[in-house]
Amino acid sequence: MSKTHPPKSKAAQKTAPAKTSVKKVASKTAPKKAPVKAVKKTPVKKVPAKKAPAKKAPPAKKAPPVKKAPPAKKVVPAKKAAPAKKAVPVKKAAVVKKAPVAKKAVPAKKAVVQPAKKVIPAAAKPISKPVAKPAVPAKAVTPVPVKPVEVKAPAPLPVAKAPAKSAQASKPVLKSAAALAEIVVEPIAAPKPPVVSEEKPIAVKSGALFYDSHMHTPLCKHAAGEPEEYAAQGLKSGLKGIIFTCHCPMPDGFWPSVRMSDSEFDTYVAIVQRTKDAYRGKLDVCLGLESEFFPGHEKWIENLHKRADFDYILGAVHWQSKDYLAKFETGTIENFRRTYFEHLAQSAETGLYDCLAHPDLVKNYHPDSWCFAIIKNTVTTVLDRIAKTGVAMEVNTSGLNKSYSEMNPGNEMLRMMADRKIPIVVGSDAHKPTRVGEHFITALNNLSEAGYEEVSYFQKRQRIDLKISDVLASIRKAIDANS
């Protein structure tokens, strides 16, 4: 029994529990890693240090916060943070690891690509054979066209200088042009056989399909450049051919300052033929005419069309001529425009023309006041009448260069024409060589947006229709081939 009494000493028991309590606290906080550090600091507190007067006072101040630390320990919710660790989204990253499964799908795609590669060589064999055939003549052709062009260039160049100086100089130029035609015939006649045989492969290579169906010559007294220069630009523009449509002669001195005289008609036919011979096998050069419509002159026009073997007759109402203004510019601006459209319908109904040029040209009459909505009812009636005749109408790209900067016709009128299935032709109305084929891709895209699927040109007064998609592809391909 004496063994039990020593531990029962009260003094010992009082001191013991205090120590044990600290230890117990330490044991409770042991799992909390942070409390372990606090236990080490508690012995430093040394209660006797409080007895020290001033020097031990500072550590005494440190002791109180340590006592407040235990309540911080009571912030047991920190333990609840542990379950948050269970909710760590990192485990979801394991789900992301499933992404490698998708990577397994990638090799599956490669497996699909492998058979595709087998198909490509199979198709390449038939393609390489036809391409190889035209490729050989194409190389031989490139040097040949350069020679005839260099030979012919000197002849037209001096002629171009004369009309550039003044309108009056056009007359002597015409005479010299006729003289030049006689001189040029001899050198052109010699190379004709080789040019024809060697240049045909170029058309096959380029795949050109379409024609620029409206352009002029210096004979109209307000155009510059020789016909051969227009033809050269036609090749660069990816065209199969061009059609000259210079302003026709008219009787009784009708607006003579912008057209050939009647005596120059044969010269016009001759210089177009000269250009046709020069570019035979490279570009199809055709004879056309921009033939005026003016009430009372129908018989003159009818006889004029019989004087040559034309490929294309382009009818035109020119409101800006002094003769037209003097006779029809009465009343309001809108009434004048209605008169113009009335004459447009009449021109189609005569049966004299294959196509009608720049059909809304009158919007350049006081262009600042042009409003299609005001004139739309009149245009509707006119288009109904034109549609019954079967006559084509033109999209004239030169409208972008006029005072009312928009193609002729505008897109709204173009949609109305498409609704009535009126055939459509594209012309640049070039008065200088650089404008041949100008804005054709834009015009063809406008036609597609308006509802057209086909576009046309004329040969021997017969309309030929082509798919717009094919024409666009051919122009782009030909331009690439010539670049």
C-alpha positions in Angstrom: 0.0 0.0 0.0 2.9 2.3 0.7 3.5 2.2 -3.1 0.2 3.8 -3.8 0.6 6.7 -1.5 3.4 8.5 -3.2 1.4 9.2 -6.3 -1.5 10.4 -4.2 0.5 13.4 -3.0 -1.6 16.5 -3.8 1.3 18.7 -4.6 2.5 16.2 -7.1 -1.0 15.6 -8.4 -1.6 19.3 -8.9 1.6 19.8 -10.9 1.1 16.6 -12.7 -2.4 17.3 -14.2 -1.2 20.7 -15.4 1.5 19.0 -17.4 -0.7 16.2 -18.5 -3.3 18.8 -19.7 -0.6 20.3 -21.9 0.4 17.0 -23.1 -3.2 16.1 -23.8 -3.6 19.3 -25.8 -0.5 18.5 -27.6 -1.8 15.0 -28.3 -5.0 16.4 -29.7 -3.2 18.9 -31.8 -0.6 16.4 -32.9 -2.5 15.5 -36.0 -2.7 19.2 -36.8 1.1 19.6 -37.4 0.7 23.4 -36.6 -0.2 22.9 -33.0 3.0 20.9 -32.4 4.9 24.1 -32.9 2.6 25.9 -30.4 3.5 23.3 -27.7 7.1 24.0 -28.1 6.4 27.7 -27.6 4.4 27.1 -24.4 7.4 26.0 -22.4 9.1 29.3 -23.4 6.3 31.2 -21.7 7.8 30.4 -18.3 5.3 31.9 -15.9 8.1 33.0 -13.6 9.2 35.3 -16.4 6.3 37.5 -15.5 7.9 38.2 -12.2 10.7 39.8 -14.1 10.2 43.6 -14.0 10.7 45.1 -17.4 13.0 42.9 -19.3 10.8 39.8 -19.2 7.7 41.8 -19.9 8.1 41.6 -23.6 8.1 37.8 -23.7 5.0 38.1 -21.4 3.3 40.0 -24.2 4.2 37.2 -26.6 2.6 34.7 -24.2 -0.9 36.1 -24.4 -1.2 35.6 -28.1 -0.1 32.1 -27.5 -3.0 31.6 -25.2 -5.3 33.0 -27.8 -3.8 30.4 -30.2 -5.8 27.6 -28.5 -9.1 29.2 -29.6 -7.6 29.3 -33.1 -7.1 25.6 -32.6 -10.8 25.4 -31.9 -11.2 26.4 -35.5 -11.9 22.8 -36.2 -13.6 23.7 -39.4 -10.1 23.6 -40.9 -10.4 19.9 -40.5 -13.5 20.0 -42.5 -11.3 21.3 -45.3 -10.0 17.8 -45.4 -13.2 16.6 -47.1 -12.6 19.3 -49.6 -9.5 17.5 -50.5 -11.6 14.5 -51.4 -13.5 16.8 -53.8 -10.3 17.8 -55.5 -11.1 18.1 -59.2 -7.7 16.8 -59.9 -9.4 13.4 -59.9 -11.5 14.6 -62.7 -8.3 15.2 -64.6 -8.1 11.4 -64.6 -11.2 11.6 -66.8 -9.2 13.9 -69.1 -6.8 11.1 -69.3 -9.5 9.3 -71.2 -8.6 11.7 -74.0 -5.9 9.3 -75.1 -8.8 7.1 -76.2 -9.7 9.8 -78.7 -6.1 9.7 -79.9 -6.7 6.1 -80.7 -9.4 7.3 -83.1 -6.8 9.4 -84.9 -5.0 6.4 -86.2 -8.4 5.2 -87.4 -8.6 8.3 -89.5 -5.1 7.6 -90.9 -6.4 4.3 -91.9 -9.0 6.1 -94.0 -6.4 8.3 -95.6 -4.4 5.4 -96.7 -7.0 4.0 -99.1 -7.6 7.6 -100.3 -4.0 7.8 -101.4 -4.4 4.7 -103.4 -7.3 6.4 -105.3 -5.2 9.5 -106.1 -2.5 7.7 -108.1 -5.2 5.8 -110.0 -6.9 9.1 -111.1 -3.5 10.7 -111.8 -2.8 8.3 -114.6 -5.6 9.3 -116.9 -5.1 12.9 -116.1 -1.4 13.0 -116.9 -1.9 11.5 -120.3 -4.2 14.2 -121.8 -2.2 17.0 -120.1 1.0 15.8 -121.5 -0.2 16.0 -125.1 -1.1 19.7 -125.2 1.9 20.6 -123.0 4.3 19.8 -125.8 2.7 22.1 -128.4 2.2 24.7 -125.8 6.0 25.1 -125.4 6.4 25.4 -129.1 3.6 27.9 -129.4 4.9 30.5 -127.0 7.8 31.7 -129.1 5.8 31.7 -132.3 3.1 34.2 -131.4 5.7 36.7 -130.3 7.2 37.0 -133.8 3.9 37.9 -135.6 3.0 40.4 -132.9 6.3 42.2 -133.1 6.0 42.4 -136.9 2.5 43.8 -136.8 3.1 46.2 -133.9 5.1 48.7 -135.9 2.3 49.1 -138.5 -0.5 50.1 -136.2 1.6 52.2 -133.8 2.3 55.1 -136.1 -1.4 55.1 -137.1 -2.4 55.4 -133.4 -0.4 58.6 -133.0 -2.4 60.5 -135.6 -5.9 60.1 -134.1 -4.6 60.8 -130.7 -3.7 64.4 -131.7 -7.2 65.5 -132.8 -10.5 64.3 -134.1 -9.9 65.8 -137.5 -6.7 63.8 -137.9 -8.8 60.7 -138.0 -9.5 61.1 -141.7 -5.9 61.0 -142.9 -5.4 58.2 -140.5 -8.1 56.2 -142.1 -6.5 56.6 -145.5 -3.2 55.5 -144.1 -4.9 52.6 -142.4 -6.2 51.5 -145.7 -2.7 51.9 -147.2 -1.3 49.9 -144.3 -3.8 47.2 -144.8 -2.5 46.7 -148.3 1.1 46.7 -147.1 0.5 44.3 -144.2 -1.4 41.8 -146.3 1.8 40.5 -147.8 3.8 39.7 -144.6 0.6 38.3 -143.0 -0.2 36.0 -145.9 3.2 34.3 -145.5 2.9 33.2 -141.9 -0.7 32.3 -142.0 -0.3 28.5 -142.4 2.1 28.1 -139.5 0.2 30.4 -137.2 -3.0 28.6 -137.7 -1.5 25.2 -137.1 0.6 26.3 -134.1 -1.8 28.6 -132.3 -4.8 26.2 -132.0 -3.2 24.4 -129.0 -3.2 27.7 -127.1 -6.9 27.9 -127.2 -7.1 24.3 -125.9 -4.6 25.0 -123.2 -6.2 28.2 -122.0 -9.7 26.9 -122.2 -11.1 30.3 -123.1 -14.8 30.3 -123.8 -16.2 33.8 -123.8 -16.2 37.0 -125.9 -16.2 40.7 -125.2 -19.0 41.8 -127.4 -18.6 45.6 -127.4 -15.6 47.7 -128.3 -14.6 50.5 -130.7 -12.0 51.7 -133.2 -10.5 55.2 -133.9 -13.0 55.5 -136.7 -15.7 56.6 -134.2 -13.5 59.7 -133.5 -13.6 59.3 -129.7 -11.6 56.0 -129.2 -7.9 55.5 -129.1 -5.7 52.5 -130.1 -5.5 50.2 -133.1 -7.7 47.1 -133.4 -4.7 44.9 -133.0 -4.1 46.4 -129.6 -7.6 45.6 -128.5 -7.0 42.0 -129.7 -3.8 41.8 -127.7 -5.7 42.9 -124.5 -8.4 40.3 -125.3 -5.8 37.5 -125.0 -4.5 38.9 -121.6 -8.1 39.1 -120.3 -8.6 35.3 -120.9 -11.1 35.7 -123.8 -11.8 33.4 -126.7 -12.7 36.3 -128.9 -13.7 39.9 -129.3 -16.4 41.6 -131.4 -15.8 45.1 -132.7 -19.0 47.2 -132.6 -18.0 50.7 -133.7 -20.7 53.4 -134.1 -22.5 53.0 -137.4 -22.8 55.8 -140.0 -26.0 57.7 -140.0 -27.8 59.8 -142.7 -28.6 63.5 -142.7 -25.6 64.4 -140.6 -27.0 62.7 -137.5 -24.5 63.2 -134.7 -21.4 62.9 -137.0 -18.8 63.7 -134.4 -19.0 60.3 -132.7 -19.2 57.9 -135.6 -17.6 56.8 -138.8 -18.9 58.5 -142.0 -20.7 56.4 -144.6 -17.6 56.6 -146.8 -15.5 55.0 -144.0 -17.7 52.0 -143.6 -15.6 49.8 -146.0 -12.5 50.9 -144.2 -14.0 49.7 -140.9 -14.8 46.3 -142.3 -11.2 46.1 -143.7 -9.3 46.9 -140.5 -11.4 44.4 -138.5 -10.6 41.8 -141.2 -6.9 42.8 -140.9 -6.9 42.2 -137.2 -8.8 38.9 -137.7 -6.1 37.7 -140.0 -3.3 38.9 -137.7 -4.7 37.0 -134.7 -6.0 33.9 -136.5 -5.5 30.9 -134.3 -4.9 33.0 -131.2 -8.1 35.0 -130.8 -11.3 35.0 -132.7 -11.9 38.6 -134.0 -15.4 39.3 -135.2 -17.2 42.0 -137.1 -20.1 43.7 -135.3 -21.8 47.1 -135.3 -23.3 49.4 -132.7 -26.3 50.4 -134.7 -28.2 53.5 -133.7 -32.0 53.5 -133.1 -33.7 56.7 -133.9 -37.4 56.9 -134.9 -37.6 57.4 -138.6 -34.2 55.9 -139.6 -35.3 52.3 -139.5 -35.0 51.7 -143.2 -31.5 53.2 -143.3 -30.4 50.8 -140.6 -32.0 47.8 -142.3 -30.1 48.5 -145.5 -26.8 49.2 -143.6 -27.0 45.7 -142.0 -26.9 44.1 -145.4 -23.7 45.7 -146.5 -21.4 43.3 -144.6 -21.4 39.8 -143.1 -21.9 40.8 -139.5 -21.6 38.4 -136.5 -23.4 40.8 -134.2 -25.7 43.8 -134.3 -25.9 45.8 -131.1 -28.8 48.3 -131.0 -28.4 51.5 -129.0 -30.5 54.5 -128.0 -28.2 57.4 -127.2 -30.2 60.0 -125.3 -27.2 62.4 -125.2 -27.1 63.1 -128.9 -28.0 66.7 -129.9 -30.6 65.3 -132.4 -32.3 63.2 -129.7 -32.3 65.9 -127.1 -33.7 68.5 -129.5 -36.6 66.3 -130.4 -37.5 64.5 -127.2 -36.2 66.6 -124.3 -39.6 68.1 -123.4 -41.5 68.1 -120.1 -40.0 66.8 -116.9 -36.8 64.8 -116.3 -38.8 61.7 -115.5 -40.9 62.0 -118.7 -37.7 62.2 -120.7 -36.5 59.0 -119.1 -39.8 57.3 -119.8 -39.4 58.3 -123.5 -36.0 56.8 -123.5 -37.3 53.4 -122.2 -40.2 53.5 -124.7 -37.7 53.8 -127.5 -35.7 50.9 -126.0 -38.8 48.7 -126.3 -39.5 50.0 -129.9 -35.9 49.1 -130.9 -36.4 45.5 -129.8 -39.7 45.3 -131.6 -38.2 46.4 -135.0 -36.3 43.1 -135.2 -33.2 44.9 -136.5 -31.0 44.1 -133.5 -29.6 41.0 -131.8 -29.1 42.8 -128.5 -29.8 46.2 -126.8 -26.8 48.1 -125.5 -26.4 49.7 -122.0 -30.2 49.5 -121.4 -30.5 52.1 -118.6 -28.0 54.6 -120.0 -30.5 57.4 -119.3 -29.7 57.3 -115.6 -26.7 59.5 -116.6 -29.1 62.2 -117.6 -29.2 64.3 -114.4 -27.6 61.4 -112.5 -28.0 63.2 -109.1 -31.8 62.8 -109.4 -31.9 59.2 -110.7 -34.3 57.1 -108.6 -35.1 53.7 -110.1 -38.2 53.3 -107.9 -39.9 56.3 -109.6 -39.3 54.8 -113.1 -39.8 51.1 -112.1 -43.4 50.8 -113.4 -42.3 52.0 -116.8 -39.3 49.7 -116.9 -41.6 46.8 -115.9 -43.8 47.4 -119.0 -40.8 47.9 -121.3 -39.1 44.6 -120.1 -42.3 42.7 -120.7 -42.4 43.9 -124.3 -38.7 43.2 -124.9 -39.0 39.7 -123.4 -41.7 38.9 -126.0 -39.3 39.7 -128.9 -36.5 37.3 -127.8 -33.9 40.1 -128.2 -31.0 39.9 -125.8 -29.9 42.8 -123.5 -26.4 43.8 -122.5 -24.6 44.2 -119.2 -22.2 47.1 -120.0 -19.3 47.2 -117.6 -18.2 50.7 -118.6 -21.1 52.1 -116.6 -18.6 52.1 -113.7 -16.7 54.8 -115.4 -19.7 57.1 -116.1 -21.2 59.9 -114.0 -23.6 57.5 -112.4 -21.1 54.9 -111.4 -22.9 51.6 -111.8 -23.0 49.0 -114.5 -25.7 49.3 -117.1 -28.2 48.1 -116.1 -28.2 48.3 -112.3 -28.7 45.1 -110.2 -32.4 45.7 -109.5 -33.2 46.0 -113.2 -30.9 43.0 -113.9 -33.1 40.9 -111.5 -36.2 42.0 -113.4 -34.6 40.9 -116.7 -33.6 37.5 -115.2 -37.2 37.0 -114.0 -38.3 37.4 -117.6 -35.5 35.1 -118.9 -34.2 37.8 -121.2 -30.9 36.6 -122.7 -27.9 38.5 -121.5 -24.6 39.5 -123.1 -21.5 41.1 -121.5 -19.6 44.0 -123.2 -16.9 46.3 -121.9 -17.7 49.1 -124.4 -14.0 49.7 -124.6 -12.8 52.9 -126.1 -9.2 52.1 -125.4 -7.4 48.7 -125.4 -6.8 48.4 -121.7 -10.5 48.2 -121.0 -11.2 45.1 -123.1 -12.6 42.5 -120.7 -12.7 45.0 -117.8 -14.8 44.1 -114.8 -16.0 40.9 -116.4 -15.7 38.7 -113.3 -17.7 41.3 -111.3 -20.3 41.4 -114.0 -20.7 37.6 -114.2 -21.0 37.4 -110.4 -23.7 40.1 -110.5 -25.5 38.0 -113.1 -25.4 35.0 -110.9 -26.7 36.9 -107.9 -29.5 38.3 -110.1 -30.7 34.8 -110.9 -29.0 34.2 -114.3 -27.4 30.8 -114.9 -26.3 31.4 -118.5 -24.6 34.2 -120.5 -24.5 34.6 -124.3 -22.5 35.9 -127.2 -23.3 36.0 -131.0 -21.7 34.4 -134.0 -23.1 35.0 -137.5 -26.2 36.6 -135.9 -26.9 33.4 -133.9 -26.9 33.4 -130.1 -24.6 31.0 -128.2 -25.3 30.4 -124.5 -22.8 29.3 -121.9 -23.0 28.5 -118.2 -21.8 31.4 -116.1 -19.9 29.0 -113.9 -18.0 27.6 -116.9 -17.2 31.1 -118.2 -15.9 32.3 -114.8 -13.7 29.2 -114.6 -12.4 29.6 -118.1 -11.5 33.3 -117.6 -9.6 32.6 -114.4 -7.8 29.6 -116.0 -6.9 31.5 -119.1 -5.5 34.5 -117.1 -3.4 32.1 -115.1 -2.1 30.4 -118.2 -1.1 33.8 -119.7 0.5 35.2 -116.6 
